[in-house]
Amino acid sequence: MEHEFQRLADLEAGQHAMVRKLEGGKSFVSRLAAMGFTPGASLTVVRKSGKGPVLINLRGAKVALGNFEARKVIISAIEQPENENVEVETVESPARSLVIALAGQPNVGKSTVFNFLTGLNQHVGNWAGKTVDLKSGGFTVGDTNITLVDLPGTYSLTASSEEERLARDFILEERPDLMIVVVDAANLERSLYLLAEILLLPVPVILALNMMDVAVQEGIQVEPGVLESALGIPVAPMSAAHNQGVEALEMAIHAFIDGRMKFNPKKPTISDEHKHILDEIQNRIAENVPKGYPPSWVAMKLLEGDEVLVSMMEKRLPPEQWQRVSNLLYEHEDAILDIAGERYEWIARMVRAAVVQPRLTRGSFTSRIDQALTHPVFGTLFLAIVLGAVFSVTYAIGSPLQSLLSEWIEAFAEWVRSSLSTMPAWLPHLLADGILGGVGLVLTFLPILAIFYTALGLLEDTGYMARIAYLTDRWMHRLGLHGKSFLPILLGFGCNVPAVFGTRIIESRRSRLLTILLIPLIPCTARMAVVTVLTPIFFPEHSALIAWGLVAGNILLLMILGLVLHSYILKNDHVAFIMELPLYHVPNIKTIGIYVWQNLIGFLEKAGTIILAGSLLVWGLSYFPTGDVLNSYLSYVGRLLEPLGRLMGLPWPVLMALLTSIVAKENTIATLGILYGDVVKNLPSIVSAPSALALLAFQMLFIPCLGTISAIRQETGSLKWTVVSSMIMLVLSVFFGVLIYQFGLIFLR
């Protein structure tokens, strides 16, 4: 029995409903439609917690929707829902050097497929003409060299975030020779939506039907051959996480290379009601679309309310021509839902043809686990335990290994000094103090980094990371953010640089900027490694307490700064929260291993370039012209800053060590090692307890490293906000350094 219309946010857990209408702007409605919120779609509320996000089952997937967004979905409550010959086209054989783009929605195992095909033969590089990076790798099929480009996960080609726009722009502007679209066999209804859009573009497509093992576990039987016939494109069934079936994908690629690939896609259509409008818009814009953009596809996107393309075509069309197009779009605003509805009808036909035993609800295992892990109380408690365990294990295992590596490097440095004692004095100093004393000491952070990135990889690969975003959404909204912002913030505990780049998943520019400004307050492993080295030197009996206190202080400042920026500077921009929660699954060791390897390699590259250059510069300034640090060039600069150092009780050499952390945070320890030799023996006699606390606080809050500053400049596209970010951290570090020292003089006498 149906009831009167109401809003999705008003339903309680366990209630069922049918979507009737969507409110909000064109872009928002288009995005909801792409996620499956079309009139007539049935859904079930899984969990609702006060004003927090609503968790629902929709089209076989679990989706988290912010409370504000849920109020934009008009529904009617319902009872529990009940559960031809093809003409073939042959694709011409391409050149012997190919570019293949790998696309897919988030959480379909795309990265696993990429890693399996390319192994370690991959790198992250800048896309020419763009200030963003793409991951690419190489492999060969026969005698053909293939460059495989891993595009960011995107739900549709109506881009709502920077990463989604990057994926779309690459497809349109770079025109890859072949597209491989990865879909989740356990959730075909949702993941085929992206394919429905890509098939409208003039590029050959292979469908990688991944996660077949998960489909079997969830009671789903998919017939790849039937799906291939229904779609009219090659379908390669596989379970990349278990290295099964990837040869089918390689065979499909080989058939494409040899010109044997059969490609006659059954494309989704648009209803007759809007077909003539689509044709008219296409005719009016055809001569003005950018190169590489199919006019039919652009016309479709205009009808869907794509804000980027609407803005672009408004600038490219003559005013009178654009006015006519704009009037047509206004008169047919309902086309947004019609187009999405037609695509889901097309998808439903494919699923009915190929899925022998379709599953109407999420798998019982994931549902049972989520009953606890998404609960506002038990889920939050479990999250706290998980994060506590991550940091505890990271430093419990990593710190002893760091100490062991430090001893080995120091022993090697002593051997270098003694072996080169007959050489010119500057040479052993350069090797032992400048290189080993700087870069060598930084390399001792590798165990901590390896353990932390392994933990992050596990959280991501099991599917739990999306639950973290869901659980933290309510807290983050108080800072003007949402749960997605928590993911780059969590990544910041590893390194602030990828955390800044990770903000691309955030749709709102204002929210992305706010998150970027807050990320430097996250103590990365480099900062924590410095704290791990220094706290036992100054406070051997309370080192753990002080280290965690410093972390808590940074987090508290992050919350306060977020509230201030949200309330007074970056305001008046609501943040939409729409996110799919993937199935839980067993993590893939190879995928996690490659993730850890890539991050460690990036760190080693930094150690071999930025940190090495910084260490050599500091060593040169501290050694020349006399060979005595107290009469070196560095001492001249340091003495200029001595008045500031006195406010924190710090001698100028320590202040200089802090300044060198702008190059890389690890340089603080490297420089102290160069200036004072054995820091464990020498520093306690130079720096008092109050000054040590000021030093640690200053280190935790000081200006970001050059890598982070560069990332902020790149992601904001603004020199102003880059300077603002650094100035915020500079003011905070000086203020709290001085404040803590003054209080320390009172309480630590």
N, C-alpha and C positions, 0 to 999 in steps of 0.2 A: 504494500500500500504506500502510495506516495504522499508526502506532506507538503506544506507550503515552502516556498523558497526561503533559504536562510544562508548564512555565511559559513564557510568551512571552519573558520576559527571558533564557531559556536558549538561544533560537534564535540562529543566526548569520545574517549577511547572505546573501541569496539563497535562504534556506529558506522553504518554504511551509507553511501550517498552517490548521487549522480551529478556530474558537472552540468550546470545549466548555462552559465554566463561568466565571462571574465571582465573585470573592471581594471582601469589603469590605462597608461599610455600605450601607444602602438608597440613600442619596443618591449615593454614589460609583458603585454599580452602575447606577443610573438614568442617571447622566451618561454612563457608558461605553456603555450601550445606545443612548442618543440619538446617539452618535457612530458607531454601526454595529456595536459589539461585541456581537452577539447569537449565541447558540448556532447553529452551522451556517454562520456567515459565514466565508468564505475570506480569508486575508490572506497577504502576502508581506513578509518583512523586507528592507528596502532598505539600511539601514545600521545598524550597531551599533558603539558605541565604548566599550569598557570598562564603567564604571559610569554613563556618560552616558545620555541619552535614546535610545530605540529609534525608528527611522524606518521606518514600514511603509506599504504600499499596502493600503487597505481600502475596498471598495465604490467603486472608481474614484477615490478621493481619497488624498492623502498626509497621514498623521497622525503627529505626534511624541508619543511617550508616555514619561513619565519612567520610569527603571529600576525604581523602587519600584512604580509603577502597573502596569508590565508584568509584575511578579511576581504580580499579582492576576488575571491573565488565564490561565486554564487552557486549554491547546490540545492538539491532537494533530497531529504533523507529517504532511504528505501530499505526494504528488507534485504537480507543477505543475498547477493546475486548468485544465480546458478552458474553453481559451478558448470590442350590444343596443339597442333603441328606448328613447328617454329622454322621460319626462314632464317638461315644462319649466315652471319657476316664474318669473314675472316680478316683479322687484323694484320696489316702489312708488317713485314719484318723490319725492325728499326736498326739503328746503327749499332756497332759493337761496343759502344760505351753508353750506358744508360743511367738516367736519374729516375729512381723510383721513390715515390712519397708514401710513407706509411701513416695512415690516418685511422682514427677510431675515437669513440667516446671514452671518457675516463673509466678506469676500472674494468677494461676488457682484456687486459693482458698484453697490450700493445708493446710495452717496453720489454717484456719477456720474449716476444717474437723478434723484436729488434736485436736484443742481445744474443739470441740463438743464431740468427743469420750472420751477424757481424763479429761475434765473439769480442775480443779485446781490440779489434781493428776498427776503432771508432774514436771520434773526437768531437769536441764542442767548438764551433766556429761561428764567426759573425756572418750573417747573411748580407751580401753586398747591398749597400744602400740603406740598410736598416740598423737601428741601434739595439738589436736583439740577437740572441744566440740560438742556433739550432744544432741539435745533435745529429751527426751523420756518421756513417760507417761504410766500409767497403767489403765486397765479397765478389766471387766470380761464379758464373754459371757457364760451363763449357769454356769457351775462349772470350766470353763477354765480361768486361769489367763493369761492375754495378756500384753506383753510389746510392745508398739507401738513406733517406732523410726521415728522421723520426719527428713528425709534427706533434705539437702539443695536443693533448686530448681536448676534443670539442664536441658538444652535444649536437650542434647544427652549424650551418654556414652563415647563420645570422649571428655575427660575433657580438658577445656581450662582455667579453674581457679582452685584455691585451693579447693573451696567449691564443684565444680563439680567433682573433683578428689576424694574428700572425699565420696561423694555419690556413685560413682562407686566402690571405694575400699570396702566400707561397704557391698554392694550387693555381690561382688565377694568373699571377704575374710570371712565375717561373715555368709554368706549363710542363710538369714532369712527364716523362715518356709513358709512365704507368702508375696507377694508383693501386695500393693494396689497402683495403678497408678491413680492419679487424673488428669482429663482433663477438659478443658473448653468447655462446650457444644456449646457455641457461636462461638468457633473457633476450630472446630475439626481438620481441615486440618493441622494446625500448631501443636496442642498439642498431636496428635496421633503419632508424629514422635518418641518421647521417648518410647512409648509403642512398636513401631515397633522394637526397639533395645532390649528392655527388654524381649520380647517374644523369642528372640534367646538364652536366658539363661535358664538353667534347674531349674526354680522356678515357682510355681503356681502363677497366677496373677488374681486379681479382678480389673475391671475398674470402678472407681468412676466417673460417668458422672455428674460433678458438674456444677453449675451456669445455671441450666435449666431455671430459671426465667429470666436471662439475655438473653438467647437464644430466648425465647418467645418475650421479649421486642424488640429484634432486628429483628423480623420477621422470625426466624428460627424454623422449626418444626423437632425435632429429634425423631425417633422411637427407643427407647432403646431395645425393643425386637428384632427388625430387626438387630440392631447393634450387639447384643449379638450373634445372629445366624451367622452373617457375620464374626465376630471375632473368635467365638468358645470359648469364655471365659465369665464368669459372668459379667454382666453390671448392676450397681446400679445407677439409675437416682436420682439426689438430688439437693437441693438448700441449702447448708450448712449454708449460711449467714442468712437464714430465718428458720433454724431448720426444714427443710422439706426434707423428703426422706432419712434421715440418717438411719432410721430403715431398709431400703432396703439393705444398706451396712452391717448393723449388721446381717441381715438374711443371706447374702452371706457368711459372716465370720462364722456364725453358721453352714451353710451347709458344709463349708470346715472342720470345727472341727469334724462334725459328719461323715465325709467321703462321703457326698452326692454331693459334688461340681463337676460339669461337666466341664472338661477342655480339650479341643482339639483345641488349637489355630491354626488359619490360618496364618502362618508366611510369611513374605515377602521373596522373593527369589532373586537370582542374575541372571543376563542374562547368556545365554549359552556361550557368548563370553568370560566371565571371570570365569565361573563355574569350568572349569578344572584347571585353575590357582589357584583358592581357594583351591581345593582339594589337589593339589600338595604341596602348602605351608603348609596346615594342616598336611599332612603326614610327612613333613620334620621337623616340630616343635613339634609334638605331645608328644614326650618323654621328652621335655625340658620345657614345660610350667609350671608355678607355680601351686601349689596345689590350687584347687578351680576354676582355670581359664579353661573354656571349650576350647579345641584346635580349634574347629570350629569358636568360637567367636573371639579368639585371631587372627586367620588367617584373618578373616574378618576385624578386626581393623588394621592389618598390611596393608591390601590393601587400607584402608581408610586413611593411612598416620598418624595414631596416634603416635605422637612423643614419648610419655611415653613408650608405648609398643614396639615401634621400638628399643628404647634404651635398654629396659629390655631384649628383645630377642637377641639383638646383644651380650649382655654379657653372656647369658645362652647357646647359641648355639656354637658348635665348629666352628672355623674360616672358614673352607671350606664349612660347611653347611650354615653358615650365608651368605657367599659370593653368594651362589646360590640363596638363598631367596632374598637377596638384589638385585640381577640382575633381578629376576622376578618382584619385586616391581617397579624397574626402568622402565622395559619394559612395564608395565601396569599401568602407572600413571593415565591414564584416568579412571581407575576403581573407583576412588574416586567419581566422578560425576555420574558414572553409578550406583553405589550402592545407593547413595542418590536418584537418579532419580527413581530407581525401588521401593524404599520405598514410595516415594510420589505417584507413580502409584498405589501401594497397598493401600495407604491411600485414594486415589481418589475413588477406588472401594468401600471401606468401606463407604465413605461419600455419594456416589451415591446411595448406597443401603439403608442407614439409614436416610438421610436428605431429607425430603419431599419437603421443599421449601428452597433450599440453597441460601445464601446471597453472592453476588459477591464482595461487598464493605463493608467497615466499616459502622456501624450504624450512622444514620444522627445526632443523639444527640452528640456522641463523636466527629464526624467530625466538627460540628458547633462550639462546644466549643474549639476544637483545633485550629480552624482558628484564634482565638484570643490568646489562652494560649501558643501556640508554635510560635507565631509571634516574630521576633527578637526584636521589640520595645515594643509592647503592652504586650507580654508575659514576657519580662524582667521586665517591670514596675509592672506587676501583681505579679511576684515573689518577688520583693522588698517589695511590700505592704504586701504580705503573711508573709514573714520573719519578717518584722517590727511588724506586728500584733501579731505573735507568741511570740516574745520577750516582747512586750509591755504588752500583756495580762498576760504572765507568771509572770512578776514582779509587775504589777499593782494589781493583785489579790494575788499573792504569798507573796509579801513583808509584807502587813498588817497581813496576817495569820501567817507569820513567827514571827513578832513582838509579836503577841498575844500569840503564843506558848512559846516564850522566857520569857514573863512575868509570865506565869503559872509555867514554870520550875524554874525560879528564886524564885517565891513565895514558891514552894515546897522545894527548897533548904534551904530557910530561916526556914521553918517549921522543916526540918531535923536537922538543927543546934540547934535550940532552944529545940527540943525534946530530943536531945542526949547531952545536955550541961553537964550532970552529968557523962557521960561516959569518958573514956580516950580521951585525946585531939585529937589524931590522927584519931579516928573513925569518928566523924562528919566531920572532914576535908576530909577524904577519900571519904565519901559518897556525901557530898555537893559539894566539890571542884574537887576531882579526877574523880568521876563518873558523877554526874549531871552537874558539871561545864565543863566537856569535852563532853561525849557522849550526855548528855541532850541537850546541845547547838547545837550539830550537828543535832539532830533530828528535830530541828526547820526548817531545809532545806526541809523537806518532802513536804510541800505545793508547793514550787517552782518546785521540781522534778516531782511531780504528774501532774502539769499543763503542763510542758514542754513535758513529755512523752506522754500525751494525745494528744497534738498537733502533735507530730511526728507520732503517731499511725493513726491519722486522715489523714495526708498527704499521708501516705503509703497505707492505706486501700481504699482511694478514687481513687487511680491510679495516683495522681498528682506527686508523688515522682519521677517517671520515666521521667515526663516532666521537672522536675528540672534538672535532669542529662542532658537531651537534650539541654536545654537552656544554661547551664553553660559550655557545652563542648568547645565552642570557647575560653572562658576565660581560662579554665583549660589547654588547649593545650599550652598556652604561658608559663605555668609552667612545661611543659613536661608531663602533665597528660591529662585525658579526663573527660567527665561528670560523669562517674561512681565514680571517686575519690571524687566528691563533696558530695556524699551520706554519706560515713563515716565521712567526715569533718563536715557535718551538724549534724550527730549523736554525734560528739565530743562536741557540745554545751550542750548535756545532760551529757555525761560522756566520758572521753577519752578511758576508758578500752574497752567498746563495739565498739567504733569507730575503735580502732586498729584491733580488731577481724573482723570488718566489711570490712576491706581491702581485705578479701579473694575473694570478687567479682571481683577484678581487675586481669586481666589475666597476664599482664607483671610483672615479679618479680621486675624489676627495678622501675617500676611505683608504685608498691605496697610498696617497700622500701621507695621511695621518699614521698609517702603519709603518711607512718608511721612516718617518721622524722618530718613532718609538723604538725601532729595532736597535739602534746603537746603544740603548740602555740594557739590552740583553747581554749578559756576560758570556761571551763565546768561549770555546775551549782554550783559545790562546790566552785570554785574560785569566781564565780559571787556572790554567797551567802556571801562569806567573804567580797567582795567589797561592797555589799549591806549593810552589817553591819557597815563597817569602814568608808565609805565616808560620811554618815550623821554625824558621830561623829566629823570628822575633818573639813568637808566642808558642813555644814547644808544647806546653801543657794545655793550651786552649786553641790550637790551630784549627781544628774542625769547626768549633763553635764560631770562631771569628770568620772563617771562610763562608759558612752558611749564612751568617749574619750579613755579610757584604752582599751576597746574592739576594737575600730578602730585601735589603735596602734598595738595591737596583730595581727589583720588581715593584716595590712600593712607590718609588719615584716614577716608574713607568705608568702606573695607574693614576697617580696625581697629575702627571704631565698630560696624559691622555684626556683626563677630565677637563683640564684647563684648555687645551687646544680645541677639544670638541665643543666646549661651551662658549668660548669667546673668539676663536679664530677660524677654525675649519668647521663651520656649522651649516645648518639648513640644507642637508642632503641626506635623505633617508637611505639606508643601506639594505638592499634586498638580500634575503638569504634563501636560496634554492639550491639544494644539494642532494645528490643520490647517495644512498648508503649501500655499498656493494656487499655481496655475499662474503662471509668469512671463508677463508680457504688456507690450506697449508702453504707457508711461504716457500718460495723457490730459492734455494741456496745459491744457485748460480747468479740469479738476478741481484740478490743482496750482495754477493761477492763483488760483482762488477760495480755496483753502486758505491761500495766502500772503496774499491780500487780507484775509481775515477776521482773521488774526493781526496784520497791520499795523494794521488798523482798531482792533482791541482795544488795541494799543499806543498809537495816537494818542488814543484815548478816555482812556486812563490819563494820557497827557501833558497832555490838555486838562482833566483833573479833578484827580486825586490829585497829580500832579507840579506842576501849575500852582498848586494850593492850597499845597503844600509850599514851592514857590519863593517865592510871595508872603509866606507866613508867615515864612520865613527872612529874606527881604529886609526885611520890616517890623521884625523883631526886631533886624536888624543896622543899620538906618538910624535908627530912632527911639530915644531922644527927641532926640538931638543932631545926627544926620546923620553921625556919626563911629562906625564900627564898633567902635573900641576903647573907646568909652563908651556902647555901646548896651545894650539889654536882653539881647541874645544874649551879650554879654561877661560879664554877671553870672552867667548859667547856666554858661557855659564855664569861668569861673574856679573854680566849685565842683568841676569835674572835673579841675582842673589837676594834683592829686596823681597821678591815674591816668595822665594824659598824660605826666608826667615819667618814669614807669616805662618808657615807650616812646620817650622823647625827642621827644614831639610837643607843640607849642604848643596852647593851648586852641582857637584857631580851627580848626585841622585836626581836632581831636577833635569839635568841633561839626559839621563837615562830615560826619564819619563817622556821627554820631548822626542827622543828617537823612536818611541812607540808609535808615532804617527806613521812611520814607514811600515811597521808591522808590530803588533802588540808584543810579540815575543822578543822584540829588540830590547825591551826593558831589562830582561834578564841577561841578554847577550851583552848589552852595554855595561851593566853592573859588573859582569864577569871580566870585561876588558879593563874597566877602571879600577876595580878593587881586587881582581884576582880571585882568591877563594872567598866567595861571598858569605859562605856559612861561618867562617872564622872572623871575617873582618867587619861585616855590616853591623852586627849587634853593638860593637864598640863605637860606631859612628852615628847610628840612628837610635834615638830613644824610643820608648814604648809609645808615647803620644805621637811622635813624628812618624813612627811605623804605621800606626792606624791612619794617619793623614795620607801617607804614601799609598797605602792599599786602597783607600777610598778614592784618591785622585786617579790611580791607575784604572779603577773600575768605571770611572765616569769620564775619562779624558776623551778628547777628540777621536773619532773613529780612525782606523788605519786607512792608508791610501787606497787599498782595494775597495773598502766600503765606501769611501768618499767618491771614488770613480763610479761605483755601481749606483750610488744615489744620484749623481749627475746624469748618468745614462738613463735611469728609470724615470726620473722626474722631468728630464729635459729642461731643467731650470737651474741656472747658476745661483739664482737668489735662494731657492730652497736648499741647495747644497750648502751654501754659506750659513743659512739659518740653522741647519742641522748641526754643523760643526760649532757654531757659536753657542747653541743651547748646551751642548756637552761641555764646552770650555767653561762657561759660566757655572754650571753645576759642579764641575770638578774643583774649580778654585774655591767656590763658596763652601762646599762641604769639606774640602781639605782643610781650609782655615778653621771652620767651625769645629770639626772633630779634634783638631790639634788643641784648640783653646779649651775645649771641654776636657780633653785628655790631661792637660796640665793641672786641672782641678781634681780629677778623680783618679789619676794614675800616678800620683806622686809617690 
